[in-house]
Each structure stands twice: as structure tokens, then as C-alpha cells.
């Protein structure tokens, strides 16, 4: 497996993360997709914090 993770905080109350993963190798199961992507956003407003995450394996999409 290889990939990268990018973190970006434009201001102290805001944070974004983006990840890409690439799976490979002969022991890898055939039904698994080669690439996966993930985006996370976090926002802090005084007493409340909000976050959002969306991910994809190039076929399926998931959100939290």
C-alpha cells in the first residue's frame, strides 16, 4: 500500500485533510479497488465542533 495525506488549516478553527491510498501486490484480494480517497473537514465554533467525512473507493461513496 502506498499513498499520501495532505493536511490544511487556513485558520485555527478550520482544518481539512485529504488522503489517497493505492493498494497493490500479489497477495491483494481481486475484489478490492486499487485506489481509495478520503476528505475530512473540521470546524470549531466557540462551544461546538462540527466535522464531515466523505470517502470513495472509485465505486462506492461513504459519508459521515
C-alpha positions in Angstrom: 0.0 0.0 0.0 1.2 3.5 -0.8 -0.4 6.9 -0.7 -0.3 10.4 0.8 -2.1 12.5 3.3 -2.5 16.3 3.0 -3.5 18.5 6.0 -4.5 22.1 5.5 -5.5 24.6 8.3 -6.3 28.0 6.8 -7.3 29.4 10.2 -7.1 28.0 13.8 -10.8 27.0 13.8 -10.8 25.2 10.5 -9.0 22.0 9.4 -9.1 19.9 6.2 -7.5 16.5 5.5 -7.3 14.7 2.1 -5.9 11.2 1.7 -5.2 9.0 -1.3 -4.3 5.3 -0.9 -3.1 2.9 -3.6 -3.3 -0.8 -2.9 -1.2 -3.3 -4.8 0.6 -6.6 -4.6 0.1 -10.2 -5.4 -1.5 -11.0 -2.0 -4.2 -8.4 -2.5 -7.8 -9.7 -2.9 -9.1 -9.3 -6.5 -12.4 -7.7 -5.4 -10.6 -4.7 -3.8 -10.3 -1.5 -5.7 -6.9 -0.1 -6.5 -7.5 3.4 -5.1 -9.3 5.0 -2.2 -9.9 8.7 -1.4 -10.9 10.4 1.8 -11.8 14.1 2.6 -12.4 15.3 6.2 -13.4 18.8 7.3 -13.4 20.1 10.9 -14.8 23.4 12.1 -14.8 24.7 15.7 -17.3 27.4 16.7 -16.9 28.5 20.3 -18.6 25.7 22.3 -19.5 23.5 19.3 -17.4 21.5 16.9 -18.6 20.1 13.5 -16.9 17.6 11.2 -17.7 15.9 7.9 -16.1 13.0 6.2 -16.6 11.6 2.7 -14.7 8.6 1.2 -14.7 6.6 -2.0 -13.0 3.5 -3.4 -13.7 4.7 -7.0 -17.0 2.7 -7.0 -18.7 3.2 -3.6 -19.2 6.5 -1.8 -19.5 6.8 2.0 -20.3 9.9 4.2 -20.3 10.6 7.9 
